[in-house]
């Protein structure tokens, strides 16, 4: 094989006689190929990120369109009010006493403090004018009737 390599030429002018030079060129070509492969991998990762972001944006848009066409406006406003309530903006900035009916109870706010009287979510809550809130329910365990009346001035 060595004799055959000595007779064949890389170009028409020179024979393969310097094996160390050939080895250096081959190692160099392999290194260039590996570096090119790493570059291609980075491009593929960037494309995956772009595709993933595009899919997430498209799904968000479909969700928003579906929400706006199928969920009643009152429920949407209620959800946004709840989110604002979690951020600490749940009670209006009003001086005096504020009565409020919550899903879990009746809240009274006065002088910067809030008192909440809890009741089950299925309790019947009624508001009388702007100064009274009342919750009525029957305790399923004991059978006792509970009436909570809160008045504000």
C-alpha positions in Angstrom: 0.0 0.0 0.0 2.9 2.3 0.8 4.5 1.6 -2.6 1.2 2.4 -4.3 0.8 5.6 -2.3 4.3 6.7 -3.3 3.4 6.3 -7.0 0.0 8.0 -6.8 0.0 11.8 -6.6 -2.2 14.2 -4.8 -1.7 16.6 -7.6 -0.2 15.8 -10.9 3.2 17.0 -9.7 4.0 15.5 -6.2 3.9 12.0 -4.8 2.7 11.2 -1.3 6.1 10.8 0.4 5.7 12.9 3.5 3.4 10.9 5.8 3.7 13.3 8.7 2.5 16.2 6.6 -0.4 14.1 5.3 -1.3 13.2 8.9 -1.2 16.9 10.0 -3.5 17.9 7.1 -5.9 15.1 7.9 -6.0 16.0 11.6 -6.5 19.7 10.6 -9.4 18.7 8.3 -11.0 16.7 11.1 -10.7 19.7 13.5 -12.3 22.0 10.9 -15.1 19.5 10.4 -15.8 19.2 14.1 -15.8 23.0 14.5 -18.2 23.3 11.6 -20.5 20.7 13.2 -20.5 22.7 16.5 -21.5 25.8 14.6 -24.4 23.9 13.0 -25.5 22.6 16.4 -25.7 26.2 17.7 -27.9 27.1 14.7 -30.2 24.2 15.4 -30.5 25.2 19.0 -31.4 28.7 18.0 -34.0 27.4 15.6 -35.5 25.2 18.3 -35.7 28.2 20.6 -37.4 30.3 17.9 -39.8 27.5 17.0 -40.7 26.9 20.7 -41.3 30.6 21.2 -43.4 30.9 18.1 -45.5 27.9 19.2 -46.0 29.4 22.7 -47.0 32.7 21.2 -49.5 31.0 18.8 -51.1 29.0 21.6 -51.4 32.1 23.8 -53.1 33.9 20.9 -55.5 31.0 20.4 -56.2 30.9 24.1 -56.9 34.7 24.2 -59.2 34.5 21.2 -61.1 31.5 22.6 -61.4 33.3 26.0 -62.7 36.5 24.5 -65.3 34.7 22.3 -66.6 32.1 24.9 -66.2 33.5 28.4 -68.8 36.1 29.5 -67.4 39.6 30.2 -68.7 39.6 33.8 -66.6 36.5 34.6 -63.5 38.0 33.0 -63.9 41.2 35.0 -64.4 39.2 38.2 -61.2 37.3 37.6 -59.3 40.5 36.9 -60.7 42.0 40.1 -59.5 38.9 42.0 -56.0 39.3 40.6 -55.9 42.9 41.6 -57.1 41.8 45.0 -54.2 39.4 45.3 -51.9 42.3 44.5 -53.2 44.2 47.6 -55.7 46.5 45.8 -58.8 44.5 47.0 -60.6 47.2 48.9 -61.2 50.7 47.6 -59.4 53.5 49.3 -62.5 54.9 51.1 -62.5 56.5 54.5 -65.0 55.2 57.1 -66.4 51.7 57.3 -66.6 49.5 54.3 -68.7 46.3 54.2 -67.9 43.6 51.6 -69.3 40.2 50.7 -66.6 37.7 49.8 -67.0 34.1 48.5 -65.8 32.8 51.9 -67.3 35.4 54.3 -68.3 38.9 55.1 -65.6 41.6 55.6 -65.7 44.8 57.5 -63.0 47.4 57.0 -62.6 50.3 59.4 -59.7 52.4 60.5 -57.2 50.5 58.4 -58.1 47.0 59.8 -60.2 44.3 58.3 -62.4 41.8 60.1 -63.7 38.8 58.1 -66.5 36.6 59.4 -66.2 33.3 57.5 -69.1 31.2 56.1 -69.3 28.3 53.6 -69.2 29.2 49.9 -72.8 27.9 49.5 -74.2 30.3 52.2 -77.0 32.6 51.2 -75.7 36.2 51.4 -77.9 39.3 51.1 -77.1 43.0 51.2 -79.5 45.5 52.7 -79.0 49.0 51.4 -75.4 50.1 51.6 -75.0 49.5 55.4 -75.8 45.9 56.1 -74.6 42.4 54.9 -76.2 39.2 56.1 -75.2 35.6 55.6 -77.5 32.6 56.4 -76.7 28.9 56.3 -77.5 25.6 58.0 -74.5 23.7 59.3 -74.5 20.2 57.6 -72.8 18.5 60.6 -74.8 19.9 63.5 -78.0 21.1 61.7 -77.7 24.5 63.4 -78.9 27.6 61.6 -76.3 30.4 61.5 -77.2 34.0 60.7 -74.4 36.5 60.5 -75.5 40.2 60.3 -72.9 42.9 59.9 -73.9 46.6 60.0 -71.8 49.6 59.2 -72.1 53.3 59.9 
